[in-house]
Amino acid sequence: MKLLLNCFLLLAALASCTQEPQAPKTVQLLFDSIPVAKPLAPLVSEISGIAGSKTVAQHLWGHEDSGNPPQLYLIKQDGTVQKKIFLKGATNRDWEDMARAGDDLYIADIGDNNRAYTEYAIYKFREPAADTDTVYNFEKIQFQYPDGAHDAEALLIDPTTKDIYLITKRDNPSLIFKIAFPYSSTEINTAAKVGALTYSGVVSAALSPDAKEIIVKTYTALYHYKKNSQSIEAGLQITPVPLPYRMESQGEAVTFAADNSGFFTLSEKGFTNSVSLYFYKRK
């Protein structure tokens, strides 16, 4: 059902330009326009979030979404899936995005296709080493929105303030919410609305390692924000510039390389028989 719904949204996005930002027509030339493609092997069907690894050089972390176990995948940059790492005691209700800030990974259990939930969660834990098989210790940051349910698929973490940012998918336009640090791990936090984009359909977002760039992803496009010293919510109010993007079957994940040499995108399998990890090298 989720696959069919996402396919419908993809077709709707392709058919309509009213949801796209009024950005310059020229494509930003910060990155190569043709990505290096590496087949994901063995195939993981429903990758919905990725993050560049700091503890394991030349690797990424990935996770699947609803209906799958609460586990990470360690993925080599050549597309080889190295291993799974289980989060003992966690629940994958609908994991939709992940981010790394400092030494920690954050996984966002924020998907809500039917807008049926009243509470959501962020899992925060120390980034595992390559020889880890199970993560036993994590902080579960539960939160609610001030105005009811939202379906969100994008997560950003400010590495300096540790504030958590969420961007909704189905609101038109997509809304930006913030869970300000310090947040509670024993009580329900409330995310504050801090802005909106000029488009909708956001499925992932990534902050560069130097915290000066943001990429926001929809099914059909990538948008680049150069924020310098502004806060994340202020940076997202700048008019974005489109980046080169090779369309994926159901692309729901984007992240910068840990060394800031470029960025990666990865797709769910959708109706295809294979998936490739794409790398867009910085010029």
Beta strands, then each sheet from edge to edge (+ up, - down):
strand 1: 36-39
strand 2: 47-52
strand 3: 59-64
strand 4: 71-76
strand 5: 81-87
strand 6: 95-101
strand 7: 104-109
strand 8: 120-126
strand 9: 134-135
strand 10: 139-144
strand 11: 152-157
strand 12: 164-168
strand 13: 175-179
strand 14: 189-190
strand 15: 192-196
strand 16: 202-207
strand 17: 213-218
strand 18: 222-226
strand 19: 241-242
strand 20: 251-256
strand 21: 262-267
strand 22: 276-281
sheet 1: 1+ 22- 21+ 20-
sheet 2: 2+ 3- 4+ 5- 9-
sheet 3: 6+ 7- 8+ 10- 14-
sheet 4: 11+ 12- 13+ 15-
sheet 5: 16+ 17- 18+ 19-
end
